[in-house]
Amino acid sequence: MPDIALRFQRDMLVLSSSVDAAFERIGVDPVRAANLTLLLEPEVLEPSLRLEHDVGAQCIVVPTARITPARLAHERLEEKAQQIADQAFGLVEALNPQHVLIEIGPCGLPFDASSAGSRKEHRDQYRRATALLEGVGADAFFLNGFTRPEAFACAIEGVREASGLPIFISVDLEDDGSCRGGFGMLESTCATAEECGADVMGFSTAAPAAEAAKLAARARRACSLPLLVQARCEMQKPRSAWDVPDGVYPTAESMVDFALSMRAAGVQFLRASGKASPAYTGALVATVSGLDVHS
């Protein structure tokens, strides 16, 4: 796997979509049973990951979003942490992708930014999660799904204690550019990411493509890091064959306008998240393959 840092600010790249939709398609609650499934039946995710690879995603994301000790303890799987991490990485390694990103999500513990003890505990959560997968041959760590700049600052520090790999950070935004939950705006979040040593700044949004492009332009003005934008596909399933799917990004074809808008805004990394299927990833890849970042 080539060093992904060599491609920063150059050609546009697509990340594989979230496996949560794949879990749901096979009847697994990803919040409650993702780690248990990775432990007992990791092969059930292989078809979805292979499809993401086959449609051309250059960056395959390892399904370890819930690998922090607190998440594992909640499922009583803390003693199986290394086995779960190894099996999740093995699913991706077998595909021989161009790039591998190891996903780590919020640890789920209460967070008090004014407490040194709370900040230390959060750093330790991400340090220990990173240590499980440091040295396996991945390209970067992907800290995804955060809503508080102070919390992801601790996450970045924890990853840095255990690894020198690049760090992608992504926060969940409302349509106006505020963090979900009201813990800050996009501009201050970008500044925090740059100050803390993130290598790629990202956000997820359910806003339409034109509005998402405005958010990306704001992020470019706020920091100099390469940008990642995730289209949060939250559409509802049609009730019958005659119904039109509801939502901002109801079909894979909707990713074409999204991808072109992101290129015009100078975004380098794209991802379809939420309820997206591999077809969404394929549409992103087909739209931007061979294109560089438009500045």
Buried (B, 14 or more C-beta within 10 A) or exposed (E): BEEBEEBBEEEBBBBBBBBBBBBEBEEBEBEEBBBBBBBEEBEBBBEBBBBBBEBBBBBBBBBBBBBBBBBBEBBEBBEBBEBBBBBBBEBBBEBEBBBBBBBBBBBBBEBEBEEEEBBEBBBBBBBBBBBBBBEBEBBBBBBBBBBBBBBBBBBBBBBBBBBEBBBBBBBBBBBEBBBBEEBBBBBEBBBBBBEBBBBBBBBBBBBBBEBBBBBBBBBBEBBEBBBBBBBBBBBEEEEEEEEEBEBBBBBBEBBBBBBBBBBEBBBBBBBBBBBBBBBBBBBBBBBBEEEEBEE
